[in-house]
Amino acid sequence: MGQAHLLACEKHVKKGMNKSILFVTGTRADFGKLEPLAVAACNAGFDVSFFVTGMHMLDRYGLTKLEVHRTSGVTVHEFLNQRAGDPQDTILAKTVTGFSDFVAEHKPDLVVIHGDRVEALACALVCATNYIRCAHVEGGEVSGTIDEIYRHCNSKLASHHFVSSDDAAKRVMALGEDAAKIHAIGSPELDFHGGPSGVTIAEVRTRYALPDGDYGICIFHPVTSEAATIGTQARALFDALEASARNFVLIAPNNDPGSADIFGAIDALPVDRFRVLPSMRFAHFSELMKNASAMVGNSSAGVREAPFIGLASLDIGTRQTNRAKSPSVFFAGAAETDKIAAFLSDQWGQSYARDGGFGGGSAAARFMSVIQSADFWSGGLQKTFHDAS
């Protein structure tokens, strides 16, 4: 993003369909997936805006709303939907109220949500109850904990589906959705990872004060159904990484319940071996991954972007259960120190062939081919259940 970011919209450079598209983003992760779609739609002449909420608005997580504001040619609307420590149901209720007021005033033609976060669920619910056309990106996937429940709920509430794989498309159909409304486009963030990041690794090291030499990346998020033990898991994982005597760039966890316990474990790490960052610009994170020696944790980046880049990754715990099939992805529990040590010894610095299980980097073009069709905008929004054949 910024000068180094390759995605930029020159608004209305083509004659569009005079439709307004509102993208909902609550985290740094979903923005990286939605941005390629938003920029493509903006360049095609659609009136594009972002509804920015969730983690984006919080200082502790890097105040990443600033990254959304750097996207040229789009309008950005901010909504603070939580205070520190708010439970998920409270965040859901606040977001429903705020988003309902917003769409009543702005009346978007299409709302685009992503994945499995509580903000996406709130906005999908508002769209369904108000008969607003809603597209869900990356539905139909399986993973651990309550995230999967939210994701399937979003699929049932949305009127259109842009999924990352044929397997995901089959699962959305199994939920009773119309096959004609399901489009396999791949994972949008791979559009960016597939090309040059626009920055050098030297620039990344300078901007984030990273030491010289090889490094691994660690991202360990809370698991809401395991909040009581997540601090213990974090300490076990970080102890194993520290015992390896290797250097790591550690990206802060998201704001799900249990994050405070993970931060407590992070605070005990030696600063000379662990460079802790609240967030990174997307271009810089892409270049960081492309030059890393390994990735460890439970972020979706370890089972999606890492295999696409060819980076060996170790998936920890249950958060991404059943999501990865690539030979470059390995698995261990947070307390399985022998497996963690073996991975860091055997896979450090290894490279793999690019895995295309989540697409080949052309999601934005596929997305545009769908929404530029008049058929996409025709038909009613009363849904019926379609039995899978």
PyMOL commands that set and color helices and strands:
alter all, ss='L'
color gray80, all
select helices_A, chain A and resi 2-4+28-43+54-57+59-61+65-69+88-106+118-130+145-157+166-174+179-181+189-193+201-207+224-226+230-243+259-267+282-290+300-302+305-309+337-346+363-371+374-377
alter helices_A, ss='H'
color red, helices_A
select strands_A, chain A and resi 20-25+47-52+75-78+110-114+134-137+160-163+182-184+216-219+248-251+274-277+294-297+313-316+329-332
alter strands_A, ss='S'
color yellow, strands_A
deselect
rebuild
show_as cartoon
